[in-house]
């Protein structure tokens, strides 16, 4: 009787060890599948607010994708499903938040009405690396988390805005009573300068300039030459304003589906990517300056006094706008970003 009882105990122990070892092995296989590219990779869909062939996306987005797939040893695969032709730019914030897409390369200009504190990115006087050191990155991460998104980091830095004109601008007064193609990012700045901002789709800018419907437009340095706008534009005002507000956002469920190791890798490689973008854009912008001059566009610089006045106006206008749109956040934002 005792022997039979001992035999039964031994049998149960063997069965337990077999089941436990098997489950543990299966768990290890699942973890391995998440980090081993030889297994089925996790596939994530990426959308961008600009078309896939745009100057500001066609090379940059693939750079980031390549880094992700390499650093995760192929365990993560990203499919760039398209730009605004697949999901309108204004709807992409919600598309990522709702899981229709997993990752979005967007700008706060398209979702600032849903998350007004995100427009503070325009006012940051810091590099992305400095933002990670001074607490601003952490602030944004918490605010995006509250809005149902994971903030990975920035892209398109540095790529500030400029005014392009068909009227020679020797002082800020020369901008008064002009009509410029604009977008909500700098409508209020133009109005403060006595200008008339006009909403025009990028596809119609060339015709508007050619027919004299507008005197100029606001835009970063990159883009107008490739779009052909420099054929009908005489002057580039070399007075950059506002920091870029381009973000890489990820759906929380998609992010949490990654192994903890790959979550860490994606965040770290994006931080490194931000710094690489600064060098990348500095070189690209310098090359572009030479190309627009070769295309016949004259580069104008404001004198020191006019430049100081312009930058002070931009700062005043945008901080006042932020105070109205997000009064509960303004104190913390000024603490993080405001510089005399």
C-alpha positions in Angstrom: 0.0 0.0 0.0 2.8 2.4 1.0 4.7 1.5 -2.2 1.7 2.3 -4.3 1.2 5.6 -2.5 4.8 6.5 -3.1 4.6 5.6 -6.7 1.5 7.8 -7.2 3.3 10.7 -5.5 6.3 10.2 -7.8 4.1 10.0 -10.8 2.3 13.2 -9.9 5.6 15.0 -9.4 6.9 13.9 -12.8 3.6 15.1 -14.5 3.9 18.4 -12.6 7.5 18.9 -13.7 6.7 18.0 -17.3 3.8 20.5 -17.5 5.7 23.3 -15.7 8.7 22.8 -17.9 6.6 22.7 -21.0 4.8 25.9 -20.1 8.0 27.7 -19.1 9.5 26.6 -22.4 6.5 27.9 -24.3 6.8 31.2 -22.5 10.4 31.4 -23.4 9.5 30.7 -27.0 7.0 33.5 -27.0 9.6 35.9 -25.6 12.1 34.6 -28.1 9.7 35.2 -30.9 9.4 38.8 -29.9 13.1 39.4 -30.1 14.3 36.9 -32.7 13.9 38.0 -36.3 14.0 34.4 -37.4 10.5 34.0 -35.9 7.4 35.7 -37.3 8.0 39.4 -36.8 5.5 41.8 -35.3 4.2 44.0 -38.2 3.1 47.6 -37.5 1.5 50.0 -40.0 2.9 53.5 -40.3 1.3 56.6 -41.8 2.7 60.1 -42.5 1.1 63.5 -42.8 3.1 64.1 -46.0 3.1 61.9 -49.1 5.7 59.1 -49.4 7.5 61.0 -52.2 7.8 64.3 -50.4 11.2 65.8 -49.7 10.6 65.8 -45.9 9.5 62.2 -45.8 10.8 60.1 -48.7 14.3 59.5 -47.1 13.7 60.2 -43.4 10.8 57.8 -42.7 12.7 54.9 -44.3 15.8 55.8 -42.2 13.8 55.4 -39.0 12.2 52.2 -40.2 15.6 50.7 -41.1 16.9 51.5 -37.6 13.9 49.9 -35.9 14.1 46.7 -37.9 17.9 46.4 -37.5 18.0 47.2 -33.8 15.2 44.7 -33.0 16.9 42.0 -35.1 14.0 41.8 -37.5 11.5 41.0 -34.7 9.7 44.3 -35.6 8.7 45.0 -39.2 7.1 48.4 -40.2 5.0 48.9 -43.3 4.7 52.5 -44.5 1.1 52.3 -45.8 1.1 55.9 -47.2 0.5 59.5 -46.5 -2.6 61.7 -46.7 -3.8 59.8 -49.7 -4.5 56.8 -47.5 -5.7 58.7 -44.3 -6.2 62.5 -44.4 -3.6 64.3 -42.4 -6.2 65.8 -40.1 -7.5 62.4 -39.2 -4.2 60.6 -38.6 -3.9 61.6 -34.9 -7.1 59.8 -34.2 -6.2 56.9 -36.5 -3.1 56.1 -34.5 -5.0 56.7 -31.2 -7.8 54.3 -32.3 -5.5 51.6 -33.7 -6.4 52.1 -37.4 -2.6 52.7 -37.8 0.1 51.8 -35.3 2.6 54.6 -35.8 2.2 58.2 -37.1 4.7 60.7 -38.4 2.7 63.9 -37.9 2.8 67.5 -36.8 0.9 69.2 -34.0 -0.6 71.6 -36.5 -3.0 68.9 -37.4 -4.0 67.9 -33.9 -3.4 71.0 -31.8 -7.1 71.5 -31.6 -7.4 68.2 -29.8 -4.2 68.7 -27.7 -3.4 72.4 -27.6 -0.4 72.0 -25.3 1.3 70.1 -28.2 1.6 73.5 -30.0 4.1 74.5 -27.4 6.7 72.6 -29.4 6.8 75.6 -31.7 8.1 77.7 -28.8 10.8 75.4 -27.6 14.2 77.1 -27.8 16.0 73.7 -27.2 17.3 70.8 -29.2 15.5 67.5 -28.8 18.4 66.2 -26.7 18.1 69.2 -24.4 14.4 68.6 -24.2 15.1 65.1 -22.9 17.4 66.5 -20.3 15.3 69.5 -19.0 12.1 67.6 -18.5 10.1 68.8 -21.5 10.2 65.4 -23.2 8.9 63.8 -20.0 6.1 66.5 -19.9 5.1 65.8 -23.4 5.2 62.0 -22.8 2.7 62.4 -19.9 0.4 64.6 -21.9 0.4 62.3 -24.9 -0.2 59.3 -22.6 -3.2 61.2 -21.2 -4.5 61.6 -24.8 -4.1 57.9 -25.5 -0.7 57.9 -27.4 2.9 57.0 -26.8 5.3 59.9 -27.6 8.4 58.4 -29.2 10.1 61.7 -30.1 10.7 64.3 -32.8 11.7 64.4 -36.4 12.3 67.2 -39.0 14.7 69.1 -36.7 15.8 71.7 -37.4 13.4 72.8 -40.1 11.9 76.2 -39.0 9.6 78.3 -41.1 10.4 81.3 -43.4 8.6 83.8 -45.5 9.1 83.6 -49.3 8.1 86.7 -51.3 7.7 88.2 -54.7 8.0 91.6 -53.1 11.4 92.8 -51.9 11.3 93.1 -48.1 13.7 95.6 -46.6 11.9 96.0 -43.3 8.9 94.6 -41.4 6.8 97.5 -42.6 7.1 96.2 -46.1 5.1 93.2 -45.1 2.1 95.2 -44.2 -0.9 94.9 -46.6 0.6 91.9 -48.3 -1.3 88.7 -49.0 0.6 85.5 -48.2 -0.3 81.9 -48.5 -0.5 80.6 -44.9 -1.6 77.8 -42.6 -3.0 77.9 -39.0 0.6 77.7 -37.6 1.4 81.2 -38.5 -1.9 82.9 -39.3 -1.7 84.9 -36.1 1.9 86.0 -36.8 1.0 87.3 -40.2 -2.0 89.2 -38.8 0.2 90.8 -36.1 2.5 92.0 -38.9 -0.4 93.6 -40.8 -0.5 90.8 -43.4 -3.4 89.0 -44.9 -3.0 85.2 -44.5 -4.8 83.1 -47.1 -5.5 79.4 -46.9 -4.3 77.7 -50.1 -3.7 74.0 -50.7 0.0 73.2 -51.5 -1.1 71.9 -54.9 -2.4 75.4 -55.8 0.5 77.5 -54.5 2.3 77.6 -57.9 -0.7 78.9 -59.7 -1.5 81.4 -57.0 2.0 82.9 -57.2 2.0 82.9 -61.0 -1.2 84.7 -61.2 -0.4 87.2 -58.5 -3.2 86.1 -56.2 -0.7 86.1 -53.3 2.5 88.1 -52.8 4.3 85.1 -51.1 4.0 82.3 -48.7 5.2 80.8 -45.5 7.1 77.5 -45.6 10.3 75.8 -44.4 13.4 76.1 -46.6 13.0 72.6 -48.0 10.2 71.9 -50.4 9.5 75.0 -52.5 12.3 74.4 -54.9 11.4 70.7 -55.5 7.7 71.7 -55.9 8.7 74.2 -58.6 7.5 77.3 -56.6 10.9 79.0 -56.9 10.1 79.4 -60.6 7.6 82.0 -59.6 9.2 83.3 -56.4 11.8 86.1 -56.2 12.9 86.4 -52.6 13.6 84.2 -49.6 13.6 86.0 -46.3 16.3 84.4 -44.2 14.7 85.0 -40.8 13.7 81.5 -39.4 10.9 81.4 -36.9 9.3 78.8 -34.7 10.7 75.4 -33.8 9.5 72.4 -35.8 6.6 70.4 -34.3 6.9 67.1 -36.0 6.3 64.0 -33.8 6.5 60.2 -33.9 3.5 58.8 -32.1 2.6 55.2 -31.4 -0.6 53.4 -30.4 -0.3 52.2 -26.8 -1.6 48.7 -27.4 0.8 48.3 -30.3 3.7 49.6 -28.1 2.8 47.3 -25.2 2.7 44.3 -27.5 6.4 44.6 -27.9 8.8 42.9 -25.5 10.2 45.2 -22.8 13.6 44.9 -24.5 12.2 46.1 -27.9 10.2 48.9 -26.2 13.4 50.1 -24.7 15.3 49.8 -28.1 12.7 51.7 -30.0 12.7 54.6 -27.5 16.5 54.7 -27.4 17.0 54.6 -31.2 14.4 57.3 -31.6 16.4 59.5 -29.2 19.6 58.9 -31.2 17.6 59.5 -34.4 16.6 63.0 -33.2 20.3 64.0 -32.8 21.2 62.5 -36.2 18.4 64.5 -37.8 20.0 67.8 -36.7 23.2 67.1 -38.6 21.2 65.7 -41.5 19.0 68.8 -41.9 21.9 71.3 -41.3 23.7 69.7 -44.3 20.5 69.5 -46.4 19.5 73.1 -45.6 22.9 74.4 -46.5 22.8 72.6 -49.8 19.2 73.9 -50.4 20.3 77.5 -49.9 22.8 77.2 -52.7 20.2 75.5 -54.9 17.5 78.2 -54.5 20.1 80.9 -55.2 21.1 79.0 -58.4 17.4 78.9 -59.2 17.3 82.7 -59.2 15.8 83.3 -55.7 17.5 86.2 -53.9 18.2 85.7 -50.2 17.3 88.6 -47.9 18.3 89.1 -44.3 16.7 91.5 -41.9 19.1 93.9 -40.0 19.8 93.1 -36.4 17.2 95.5 -35.0 14.4 94.2 -37.3 15.3 90.6 -36.6 15.1 91.2 -32.9 11.7 92.9 -33.3 10.4 90.1 -35.4 11.4 87.3 -33.1 10.0 89.2 -30.1 6.7 89.6 -32.0 6.6 85.8 -32.9 7.2 84.9 -29.3 4.6 87.3 -27.9 1.9 86.2 -30.3 2.4 82.4 -29.8 2.6 82.6 -26.0 -0.6 84.6 -25.9 -2.2 82.1 -28.2 -1.1 79.2 -25.9 -2.3 81.0 -22.8 -5.8 81.2 -24.3 -5.9 77.6 -25.6 -4.4 75.8 -22.6 -4.5 78.0 -19.5 -4.2 75.1 -17.1 -0.8 74.2 -18.6 0.8 77.6 -19.2 2.6 77.8 -15.9 4.4 74.6 -16.3 5.1 75.2 -20.0 6.7 78.6 -19.2 8.8 77.0 -16.5 10.1 74.4 -19.1 10.4 76.6 -22.2 10.4 80.3 -21.6 13.6 82.2 -22.2 14.1 85.9 -22.0 
